[in-house]
Amino acid sequence: MVLLNPGPVNVSDRVRQALLRPDICHREDEFSELLHRIQSKLLKAFVPGAESDYVAVVMTGSGTAAVEAALMSSLPHGRRILILNNGVYGERMSQIIALHRLGVSELKYEWTVRPDHEKLLLALRQHQEVHVVGMVHHETTTGLLNPVQEIAEIVDSQNRVFVLDAVSALAGEPLDIAKSHIYMVAGTAGKCIQGFPGVSFVLVRKGFVEKMRSYPKRSWYLHLTHYIDNEGRGTIPFTPAVQVYYAFDEALDELLEEGVSNRVQRYKRMATLIRDRMTSLGVKALLPADRQSNTITAYHLPDGVTYQSLHDRLKQQGYVIYAGQGNLENKIFRVANMGALTETQFGGFLDAFEHACKPV
Ligand SMILES: Cc1ncc(COP(=O)(O)O)c(C=O)c1O
């Protein structure tokens, strides 16, 4: 099956084979070495040249675990988090904070609109109680790319902490974490890194780690300094999904061999291939080209075509597309181009799509 959903993604045989490595105990040196390899590859891939300024915290759990861990571990007592919310995953950040009864401050936007830095600047000047600003890099809801660098500059200029959900962006979009002074970036193995779901991570700026130690512990499983202390000793506080870590390690090797910027360019080329053909078929994209990411395109459903019928006809041919969420549920479909897929496979999908849109 060719997966055109934004994770889990199709992985290479090499990554799949890594699942078959020997059973090991996570309290033994073999696991410490595996963990250490993963951490150093993450730093090499995502903060090249600034590896010693960041720590990579690896945990068992999907991307949401990393986002929740970053948010919950970044807030001193009595301060607030401001979320820039323009999609399902920005909304989720707000919901996480609300659930912990920390009070949510939000700048909320339409799902097709980017957060604007002037409003943010004003909000940060007016609300000194805000300590952290949270935003999603790539809003998977619509395929919208948020302006990370501009927002990071405002957050940094106002001496606040920036927490970025880059779960669907890392290895798919260019991002200079160190240069943008981003304190925390949440990511996952199972999207553009082309590993399996089940392991996620937070890249944390070292200078911030010491401050975090004095913040309240709000979760047993997701308290970042607990991981940092354990991982510093080569271990992990909870039983890890060892086999998924093996595959993650292999996927990181593949990423470093390909090169992060080459991976980004490959995804961009595949997105262009899809977009050009869809345009020639008269299928309308939800977003203008300058807001689109490299890895997802949201399209209006062609007239007279329901999502379910389109999905089912494509699935019969071996292609899985993705539905819209929330109020876009019955209006759009999404095509992701993450994962170990070839140009030929995308070509096959586009032929099948053209066929599926014809009346039966
Ligand atoms: C931007 C973003 N953040 C967070 C998540 C949540 O990740 P997971 O489903 O792995 O928990 C997703 C999932 O698609 C996402 O796209």
The ligand as an SDF file (V2000), in Angstrom:
LIG
                    3D

 16 16  0  0  0  0  0  0  0  0999 V2000
    1.9750   19.0970   13.4100 C   0  0  0  0  0  0  0  0  0  0  0  0
    1.6210   17.8790   14.1880 C   0  0  0  0  0  0  0  0  0  0  0  0
    1.7640   17.8950   15.5100 N   0  0  0  0  0  0  0  0  0  0  0  0
    1.4740   16.8290   16.2680 C   0  0  0  0  0  0  0  0  0  0  0  0
    0.9870   15.6800   15.6960 C   0  0  0  0  0  0  0  0  0  0  0  0
    0.6540   14.5160   16.5510 C   0  0  0  0  0  0  0  0  0  0  0  0
    1.4610   13.4500   16.2740 O   0  0  0  0  0  0  0  0  0  0  0  0
    1.0420   11.9690   16.6930 P   0  0  0  0  0  0  0  0  0  0  0  0
   -0.2090   11.6290   15.9320 O   0  0  0  0  0  0  0  0  0  0  0  0
    2.2460   11.1840   16.2620 O   0  0  0  0  0  0  0  0  0  0  0  0
    0.8240   11.9760   18.1590 O   0  0  0  0  0  0  0  0  0  0  0  0
    0.8170   15.6020   14.3130 C   0  0  0  0  0  0  0  0  0  0  0  0
    0.2950   14.3920   13.6740 C   0  0  0  0  0  0  0  0  0  0  0  0
    0.0000   14.3390   12.5080 O   0  0  0  0  0  0  0  0  0  0  0  0
    1.1350   16.7340   13.5440 C   0  0  0  0  0  0  0  0  0  0  0  0
    0.9980   16.7050   12.2140 O   0  0  0  0  0  0  0  0  0  0  0  0
  1  2  1  0
  2  3  1  0
  2 15  2  0
  3  4  2  0
  4  5  1  0
  5  6  1  0
  5 12  2  0
  6  7  1  0
  7  8  1  0
  8  9  2  0
  8 10  1  0
  8 11  1  0
 12 13  1  0
 12 15  1  0
 13 14  2  0
 15 16  1  0
M  END
$$$$
